[in-house]
Amino acid sequence: MKPSVFLLVASALAYAEARFAPGNIADEINFPGKSTEGDDDKIVTTPEKAPNAIDPNSGDKPPFFLLVGDSTVASNTGWGDGLLELTSHPDNGINWGKGGATTVSYREEGLWDQVIDNTTAFKIDHEPIVTIQFGHNDHKLDSGISLHGFEENLKNMALEVKKAGGTPILVTPLAVRVFEKDVPVDSLAQQREKVIAAATAAGVDHIDLNTASRDYVQKVGKKGTASYDLNSNDQVHLNPTGRTVFARMVADLLVKARPDLEKSLEPKDEVSEKIAAGEVVTIDGQSQEQPQQEEQKEQPQQEEQNGQVQQEEQNGQVEQEKQNGQVEQEEEQNGQMQQEEQNGQMQQEEQKEQLQ
């Protein structure tokens, strides 16, 4: 077995183990938390500094995408699988996104080592392109990762990919779709700045998904973006429609940063046009109005049910009134009879007295 094939099989097994391990849950909404600066920064240092200039593009090899990140990249909750669907061949990439991951935990759980192994293996016949997107969990106060530590960790990741013969592309974190007074909350602004700073320090490309997605969310509005939410209480993770939309956005940003990738990704389509126009994207006949239509359908049913309940209550009241009326009538009749009996007794007593 060739070394590259062996590494691929081993990586796939490790990926499956990490992907479906207990406790692999999606990131939680937690904002507007801010990273803290301090002496206990969680910075993962690179054992040996990587050179700042490696050209993996020599030989014009086809790209192989390795997608690194948290649950906004991962399968079922992020844009990663959608991006791989846009590649020229379905096997031209692996989604290594992991729910709940930070720039520290991703290493601690062994996922980063597998990504580097993949990079080394695939560089023989491909250009390994490693997209790296973190921030949704690193920014939480309980992560222990400062802004400085976040930047250093990303820079070191980029340098290690370059050393392994791959092409790192840092990605600013996907914007959350939470609104305050019709304006999307910019809860990851500091992380966006640090991602860009890390890319500059490492001498690598970056794409600003945070700004692009936030601008689009602003144009579409709260009701429009609701059709992309994983559920009604989750404005961070993506349902299948959201995956398609933001994967298309990532693909277009990648081509803008690397025009040569255009031949390896599906060309711009109607989704790209709608994103550019700030319009809601409909997939398979579904639209953002569908939940409202279903709600409207449910309202008459509910009103009908409420009407039935009210009618039953009214019927019950009528029956109760009838019963009360019958009781009152019976009581009145009984009272009259008792009064008549008493009057009769009194008359009899008066007659007895007269006879005496």
C-alpha positions as CSV (number, residue, x, y, z in Angstrom):
1,M,0.0,0.0,0.0
2,K,1.3,3.4,-1.0
3,P,2.2,5.8,1.9
4,S,-0.3,8.3,0.6
5,V,-3.1,5.7,0.5
6,F,-2.3,4.5,4.0
7,L,-2.4,8.0,5.3
8,L,-5.7,8.7,3.6
9,V,-7.3,5.6,5.1
10,A,-5.9,6.4,8.5
11,S,-7.1,9.9,8.3
12,A,-10.5,8.8,7.2
13,L,-10.8,6.5,10.2
14,A,-9.6,9.2,12.5
15,Y,-12.1,11.7,11.0
16,A,-15.0,9.3,11.5
17,E,-14.0,8.7,15.1
18,A,-13.7,12.4,15.8
19,R,-16.9,13.3,13.8
20,F,-19.2,10.9,15.6
21,A,-17.5,10.8,19.0
22,P,-19.9,11.4,22.0
23,G,-20.0,15.0,23.1
24,N,-19.4,16.3,19.6
25,I,-22.0,19.0,19.9
26,A,-22.6,22.1,18.0
27,D,-21.4,25.5,19.2
28,E,-23.8,27.4,21.5
29,I,-24.9,30.9,21.0
30,N,-23.0,33.0,23.4
31,F,-22.6,36.7,22.7
32,P,-21.6,39.4,23.0
33,G,-18.8,37.7,24.9
34,K,-15.3,39.2,24.5
35,S,-11.9,37.5,24.6
36,T,-9.8,38.4,27.6
37,E,-6.2,39.4,27.6
38,G,-3.9,38.0,30.3
39,D,-0.9,36.0,31.3
40,D,-2.7,32.6,30.9
41,D,-3.1,32.9,27.1
42,K,-3.6,29.6,25.5
43,I,-1.1,29.8,22.6
44,V,0.0,26.7,20.7
45,T,3.6,27.3,19.5
46,T,5.0,25.8,16.4
47,P,8.0,23.5,17.3
48,E,10.0,24.7,14.3
49,K,9.2,27.9,12.5
50,A,8.1,27.3,9.0
51,P,9.5,29.2,6.0
52,N,7.3,32.1,4.9
53,A,7.4,31.2,1.2
54,I,6.6,27.8,-0.3
55,D,5.0,27.6,-3.7
56,P,2.7,24.6,-3.8
57,N,1.3,25.7,-7.1
58,S,4.3,24.6,-9.1
59,G,3.3,21.8,-11.6
60,D,-0.3,23.1,-11.8
61,K,-1.7,20.3,-9.6
62,P,-5.5,20.1,-9.0
63,P,-6.6,21.3,-5.6
64,F,-7.6,19.1,-2.7
65,F,-9.7,21.0,-0.1
66,L,-9.2,20.3,3.6
67,L,-11.8,22.3,5.6
68,V,-10.8,23.1,9.2
69,G,-13.0,24.8,11.7
70,D,-15.9,24.6,14.2
71,S,-19.5,23.6,13.7
72,T,-20.2,26.5,11.3
73,V,-17.9,24.5,8.9
74,A,-18.8,21.0,10.1
75,S,-21.2,18.5,8.4
76,N,-25.0,19.0,9.2
77,T,-24.5,22.4,10.8
78,G,-22.1,24.4,8.6
79,W,-21.1,25.4,5.1
80,G,-18.3,22.8,4.6
81,D,-20.2,20.0,2.9
82,G,-21.8,22.6,0.6
83,L,-18.4,23.8,-0.6
84,L,-17.2,20.3,-1.3
85,E,-20.4,19.8,-3.4
86,L,-19.2,22.7,-5.6
87,T,-15.8,21.1,-6.4
88,S,-15.2,19.6,-9.8
89,H,-15.1,16.1,-8.3
90,P,-16.9,15.0,-5.1
91,D,-13.8,13.3,-3.7
92,N,-11.7,16.5,-4.0
93,G,-11.9,17.4,-0.3
94,I,-12.5,16.4,3.3
95,N,-14.6,18.4,5.8
96,W,-12.6,18.3,9.0
97,G,-15.0,20.8,10.8
98,K,-15.7,19.9,14.4
99,G,-18.6,21.2,16.6
100,G,-17.4,23.1,19.6
101,A,-13.8,23.3,18.5
102,T,-11.4,26.1,19.2
103,T,-7.8,26.8,18.0
104,V,-6.7,25.0,21.1
105,S,-9.1,22.0,21.4
106,Y,-8.7,21.2,17.7
107,R,-5.0,20.4,18.4
108,E,-5.7,18.7,21.7
109,E,-8.2,16.3,20.2
110,G,-5.6,15.3,17.5
111,L,-7.6,16.6,14.5
112,W,-4.9,19.1,13.5
113,D,-2.3,16.3,13.3
114,Q,-4.6,14.4,10.9
115,V,-5.0,17.5,8.7
116,I,-1.2,18.0,8.5
117,D,-0.9,14.3,7.6
118,N,-3.5,14.8,4.9
119,T,-1.6,17.8,3.6
120,T,1.6,15.8,3.4
121,A,-0.1,12.9,1.6
122,F,-2.1,14.8,-0.9
123,K,0.6,17.2,-2.0
124,I,2.1,14.4,-4.1
125,D,-0.7,14.6,-6.7
126,H,-2.6,17.7,-5.6
127,E,-2.3,21.2,-4.2
128,P,-3.7,20.8,-0.6
129,I,-5.8,23.9,0.1
130,V,-6.5,24.2,3.9
131,T,-9.2,26.6,4.8
132,I,-9.1,27.5,8.5
133,Q,-12.1,29.2,10.2
134,F,-12.4,29.6,14.0
135,G,-13.7,32.2,16.3
136,H,-17.2,31.2,17.4
137,N,-15.9,29.3,20.4
138,D,-12.5,31.0,20.9
139,H,-14.3,34.3,21.7
140,K,-16.1,32.8,24.7
141,L,-14.9,33.9,28.1
142,D,-14.6,30.4,29.4
143,S,-12.4,29.3,26.5
144,G,-9.3,30.9,28.2
145,I,-8.1,32.1,24.8
146,S,-7.2,35.8,24.5
147,L,-7.4,37.8,21.3
148,H,-3.6,37.7,21.1
149,G,-3.6,33.9,21.7
150,F,-6.3,33.5,19.0
151,E,-4.2,35.4,16.5
152,E,-1.0,33.5,17.3
153,N,-2.7,30.1,17.1
154,L,-4.0,30.9,13.6
155,K,-0.7,32.2,12.5
156,N,1.0,29.0,13.7
157,M,-1.5,26.8,11.9
158,A,-1.0,28.7,8.7
159,L,2.8,28.3,8.9
160,E,2.6,24.6,9.7
161,V,0.4,24.1,6.6
162,K,2.9,25.9,4.5
163,K,5.7,23.8,5.9
164,A,3.8,20.6,5.1
165,G,3.5,21.7,1.5
166,G,0.0,23.0,1.5
167,T,-1.8,26.3,0.9
168,P,-3.5,27.8,4.0
169,I,-6.3,30.2,3.5
170,L,-7.6,31.8,6.7
171,V,-11.4,32.5,6.9
172,T,-13.0,35.1,9.1
173,P,-15.9,33.5,11.1
174,L,-19.4,33.3,9.6
175,A,-21.6,36.1,10.9
176,V,-24.4,35.2,13.4
177,R,-27.9,36.1,12.2
178,V,-29.1,37.7,15.4
179,F,-30.6,41.2,15.1
180,E,-30.9,44.2,17.5
181,K,-33.2,46.9,16.1
182,D,-33.1,45.4,12.6
183,V,-29.3,45.4,12.6
184,P,-27.3,42.1,12.8
185,V,-25.2,41.9,15.9
186,D,-21.5,42.2,15.1
187,S,-20.4,39.9,17.9
188,L,-17.2,38.6,16.1
189,A,-15.7,41.9,15.0
190,Q,-12.5,41.4,17.1
191,Q,-12.0,37.9,15.8
192,R,-12.4,39.1,12.2
193,E,-9.6,41.6,12.8
194,K,-7.3,39.0,14.4
195,V,-7.9,36.5,11.5
196,I,-6.8,39.1,9.0
197,A,-3.8,40.1,11.2
198,A,-2.7,36.4,11.5
199,A,-2.9,36.0,7.7
200,T,-0.8,39.1,7.2
201,A,1.8,37.9,9.7
202,A,2.0,34.5,8.1
203,G,2.1,35.8,4.6
204,V,-1.0,33.8,3.5
205,D,-4.3,34.6,1.8
206,H,-7.5,35.2,3.7
207,I,-11.2,35.6,2.7
208,D,-13.5,37.8,4.7
209,L,-16.5,35.7,5.1
210,N,-17.6,37.6,8.2
211,T,-18.0,40.9,6.4
212,A,-19.6,39.3,3.3
213,S,-22.1,37.2,5.3
214,R,-23.0,40.1,7.6
215,D,-23.6,42.5,4.7
216,Y,-25.8,39.9,3.1
217,V,-27.7,39.2,6.3
218,Q,-28.3,43.0,6.7
219,K,-29.8,43.2,3.2
220,V,-32.0,40.2,3.6
221,G,-33.2,41.0,7.1
222,K,-34.3,39.0,10.0
223,K,-37.3,37.3,8.2
224,G,-35.2,36.4,5.2
225,T,-32.4,34.8,7.1
226,A,-34.8,32.8,9.2
227,S,-35.1,30.4,6.3
228,Y,-31.4,29.6,6.7
229,D,-31.5,28.8,10.5
230,L,-31.0,25.3,11.7
231,N,-34.1,25.8,13.9
232,S,-36.1,28.7,15.2
233,N,-33.9,29.1,18.3
234,D,-30.5,28.8,16.4
235,Q,-29.3,31.8,14.4
236,V,-25.7,30.5,14.2
237,H,-25.9,27.1,12.5
238,L,-27.2,26.3,9.1
239,N,-30.0,24.1,7.6
240,P,-29.5,22.7,4.1
241,T,-30.6,25.9,2.4
242,G,-28.3,28.0,4.5
243,R,-25.5,25.5,3.8
244,T,-26.0,26.0,0.1
245,V,-26.1,29.8,0.3
246,F,-23.1,30.3,2.4
247,A,-21.0,27.6,0.7
248,R,-21.7,29.5,-2.6
249,M,-20.5,32.7,-0.8
250,V,-17.3,30.9,0.3
251,A,-16.7,29.6,-3.2
252,D,-17.1,33.0,-4.8
253,L,-14.7,34.5,-2.2
254,L,-12.1,31.8,-2.8
255,V,-12.2,32.5,-6.6
256,K,-11.9,36.2,-5.9
257,A,-8.8,35.5,-3.8
258,R,-7.5,32.8,-6.1
259,P,-8.8,33.3,-9.7
260,D,-7.1,30.0,-10.8
261,L,-9.6,28.1,-8.6
262,E,-12.4,29.0,-10.9
263,K,-11.7,25.9,-13.0
264,S,-12.0,23.7,-9.9
265,L,-15.2,25.1,-8.5
266,E,-18.7,25.2,-10.0
267,P,-19.1,28.6,-11.8
268,K,-21.2,31.4,-10.4
269,D,-24.9,30.6,-10.7
270,E,-28.3,31.9,-9.6
271,V,-27.4,31.6,-6.0
272,S,-24.4,33.9,-6.6
273,E,-26.6,36.4,-8.3
274,K,-29.2,36.4,-5.5
275,I,-26.5,36.9,-2.9
276,A,-25.0,39.8,-4.8
277,A,-28.5,41.3,-5.2
278,G,-29.3,40.8,-1.5
279,E,-32.2,38.5,-2.2
280,V,-33.4,35.5,-0.3
281,V,-32.4,32.2,-2.0
282,T,-35.0,29.5,-2.5
283,I,-34.0,25.9,-2.8
284,D,-36.3,23.2,-4.1
285,G,-39.3,25.4,-4.1
286,Q,-38.9,26.4,-0.5
287,S,-38.9,30.0,0.5
288,Q,-38.8,32.2,3.6
289,E,-42.5,32.6,3.3
290,Q,-43.2,28.9,3.8
291,P,-43.1,28.9,7.6
292,Q,-45.5,31.9,7.5
293,Q,-47.8,30.1,5.1
294,E,-47.8,27.1,7.3
295,E,-48.5,29.3,10.3
296,Q,-51.4,31.0,8.4
297,K,-52.8,27.5,7.6
298,E,-52.5,26.6,11.2
299,Q,-54.3,29.7,12.4
300,P,-57.7,28.9,10.7
301,Q,-57.5,25.4,12.1
302,Q,-56.7,26.8,15.5
303,E,-59.5,29.3,15.2
304,E,-61.9,26.5,14.2
305,Q,-60.8,24.5,17.2
306,N,-61.2,27.5,19.4
307,G,-64.6,28.1,17.9
308,Q,-65.5,24.5,18.7
309,V,-64.3,24.9,22.2
310,Q,-66.2,28.1,22.6
311,Q,-69.3,26.5,21.1
312,E,-68.9,23.6,23.5
313,E,-68.5,26.0,26.4
314,Q,-71.6,27.9,25.3
315,N,-73.5,24.6,25.0
316,G,-72.3,23.7,28.4
317,Q,-73.4,27.0,29.8
318,V,-76.9,26.5,28.2
319,E,-77.1,23.1,29.7
320,Q,-76.0,24.4,33.1
321,E,-78.5,27.2,32.9
322,K,-81.2,24.7,32.0
323,Q,-80.2,22.6,34.9
324,N,-80.1,25.6,37.2
325,G,-83.5,26.7,35.9
326,Q,-84.9,23.3,36.5
327,V,-83.5,23.3,40.0
328,E,-84.8,26.7,40.7
329,Q,-88.2,25.8,39.3
330,E,-88.3,22.6,41.4
331,E,-87.2,24.5,44.5
332,E,-89.9,27.2,43.8
333,Q,-92.5,24.5,43.4
334,N,-91.4,22.7,46.5
335,G,-91.4,26.0,48.4
336,Q,-94.9,26.7,47.2
337,M,-96.1,23.2,48.2
338,Q,-94.5,23.6,51.6
339,Q,-96.1,27.0,52.0
340,E,-99.5,25.6,51.0
341,E,-99.1,22.7,53.5
342,Q,-98.3,25.2,56.2
343,N,-101.2,27.4,55.3
344,G,-103.5,24.3,55.4
345,Q,-102.2,23.3,58.8
346,M,-102.8,26.8,60.1
347,Q,-106.4,26.8,58.8
348,Q,-107.1,23.4,60.4
349,E,-105.8,24.7,63.8
350,E,-108.0,27.8,63.5
351,Q,-111.0,25.7,62.8
352,K,-110.3,23.5,65.8
353,E,-110.0,26.6,68.0
354,Q,-113.4,27.9,66.7
355,L,-115.1,24.5,67.5
356,Q,-113.7,24.6,71.0
